[in-house]
């Protein structure tokens, strides 16, 4: 099986009765979104999108309302059929699956969490989490055992017998996440699951979500309109506009090297402190970077993935530069006070 769990190639979605004719005109004449609407009365939702998502990666797709991000994520479990292009999930061509195979993939291999959880109000928390397993025909004792474990993962032990209306918004979102995890899917699709929550609860759930998905090694596509959220949780970020994928990269790449003015406007207020890591700004350890006569034996040390905020805390404890180490503990670079200040300022 490929290390890329999700693979999209040239995916288009055109809404409207003449979508096929519009798609042909796009290919042959290069029509843009406005021209497609004017000539065919069709709306381009997704325009020639290609990307891959690696196993265990959290891949954030962000953009403003109408950018196509929610339309895109619904293609991954074929809630929406593409007009053109290829979509593979877990090495399966989603468009080629029969109805029964598609239902099996959705039930066992892909979990989805929406902003509005649609929990069943007459069922308890435990029964809500167990519901997908009930649909699959899993015996009651087994599905309750699995659901109990899922509730433990999201810290909801003790709430098994409550109804959804007895829970806070954040707790309801945890129930939704537990329900998605209960069938132990390889892939999680998250469509703005935390956007309606208060900031403190939202931050708590974001942190718990990242910790949980990394622990369970879930491959995740996470939709958000909030760049701060995308940077906080994403291994990589894809920025969309008018159905097009504008840029894909790590949070650091997106902020430091925006692809165009649109992306630059998005990231202009993002601080470098928690984004840029030591390995980005460190210098090689040589006679040019180590001052003559300076003994580095007592110099503070930091891992290569330490961010600027923590590097500042380390640097103020000593007059010596900070030695940067790799995962094995070997010295691989050095950061002086001047280098640290340049990193904070954002200089290359």
C-alpha angles and dihedrals in degrees: 000000000000120000086231104082094184124038126180123181125184096334118183130179119189117178119211145070093277096045094129092051090046091050091052091051091049091054097043101035104022094237116186127222095271093049092049090053093047098046103034105018088237130134122225106221099168123022121199097315120181129173143127132224119210125223111280094009125136104219114190121203113196139175143125124287109294095023092118100248097125091043089053097051091052089060091063094070092028098249081137123036116226120237090217140350139056129285121186125180119182088352091302122124099232094203091055097054119112119234091260094046091048091051090050092050092049093047099045111018109031124051121190130199120190132196089249107046099201091213113186104256096206093053128080122244091259092050092048091054091045095048098094089050090050090054088052090054097248110162115259097246092050095046092049090050091051093044092050089055091049090052089051089055092057095041098249100127109142095034097079095113097043124107120235092252089061092061133080120245092259092050091050089054089052089053089052091050091048090051090053091048095047094083089047096234121191091220130049122196112197119188108193092308096169103034096102095052130099113266097252094047089044092054091048092052092045091055092045092047094052092047092047098047092047091049092049093037094231117173104229137192108195123191119206141152090206117090092195089058092046092051092046097053109018128098085194133007130214116199117206133196127177092345094309127114103234102181140353122195148110116297089257093051092048094050099039098038111028112187096224145349092281092059091040090057090052095052102035095103097043114116120232093214099090095026110055117069133207095255089062098057104025121114128220116267105250141122091282095056100035111068115233114265094014114134110214095186091105097035116129117254134214136183117256090247095056110124126230094259092059092040089059090053090050096044095054091060093068143028088222124089119261117258113218120216134194127231090278092053095252119143109250106160150353136236119201125197090258092051090049092052091050089052092051091049091048099242117157 
